[in-house]
């Protein structure tokens, strides 16, 4: 792990490599949480570790800074643990294998966890040394940010005195985040009995879409595979009697789904003025499959035409079709599922009137699954306006009621409202301009940052989020820019001294 000990700043990369040696994917943070608590005990620092693993470490101000207002530094300890199909590393038990490629630090075959391991490394490097000047530092490291901000939601802020927060969970140097959307996860569940039916069992697939983050990339209006699948099934149901066997799609509700599949049983079809029922033996398998393929080919052309500048590689395919007898959801209830799937909106619902080019409200159906006759749809709802978020959730509740579905709202977190007046931001801009002779970009994002939850807990909390350059986060090609990490470190030190 010390093969990269020559990287600068050495103390930051030392602790980053320490972190990378400990498995810390979301939901698997006991080891890293214990490491952080041990770090604090060994240095006799005031610290708190709660029941779910959040860690707060406090270091007193350096001499001469005792009367200065304290500063909170904050990030999260969990990472999105993904790997390439051929990677042998067990990320639940093994550390990462790091390597340097030019100006980038990466992990061999896996995600790197720069989001947000670099925040932890910055914080530990600062607290480990007595050579830096700073006011009282309150380092807050939360668990499970990547799966719903559960740590920040549960955090006890009683030990914290700071009214100034520097969040270290951004991925673009020179960008000062000053606002973000709130959000919630909405789960729709339709439970239906299954029955054995005879028909033509088909697999229909949507693939080839780019996908992407449902916050930052939602405004690119890329195709949503789950919604396209709903549209496909609805179109097919106009001339085919469909029973659903299984539906699946997406990897997370906060990721735009790039693929989705439907396993359906066709029990009847329309041919001209005649309608045939397969159960009665009055059908032509060849004619039924030809109708299925023809409809999908036509829809595929429509999708490619509609998404030509956004997702030109979209594919709609009939993967297989064969005569079979299977347990399926009967036709009327299958129709309800199809209508619901076809009705759920997706994408941008409103743009901000406060900041040009910023998405205000959106939603993303990102997960589709089947289990024991129950169809589940996971949806990420986001808005920088709380009332708009609630109104959109209300629409989904209405749709669920009409379809006979159960609805569950989880992970509701408040937005971080952009403030025109921010003394912390003003000082950060001043120091940045002194160091780099250019202005940073002030920006709000249509994604979740823990600042919203913390500001909700601590009235008058003044927040800004910064970080070094990263690329391809949450993928096995993730990289952390080495030179940017060093620049942001020196900027952070200068800022703390100025504060």
PyMOL commands that set and color helices and strands:
alter all, ss='L'
color gray80, all
select helices_A, chain A and resi 2-4+10-20+30-42+114-128+145-147+150-154+218-220+225-237+278-280+285-306+331-343+386-403+423-436+451-457+482-498
alter helices_A, ss='H'
color red, helices_A
select strands_A, chain A and resi 46-49+55-59+71-76+98-101+104-107+137-142+164-167+175-180+182-191+194-207+212-213+240-249+255-256+260-271+274-277+315-329+347-351+359-371+374-383+406-413+441-445+462-465+470-471+479-481
alter strands_A, ss='S'
color yellow, strands_A
deselect
rebuild
show_as cartoon
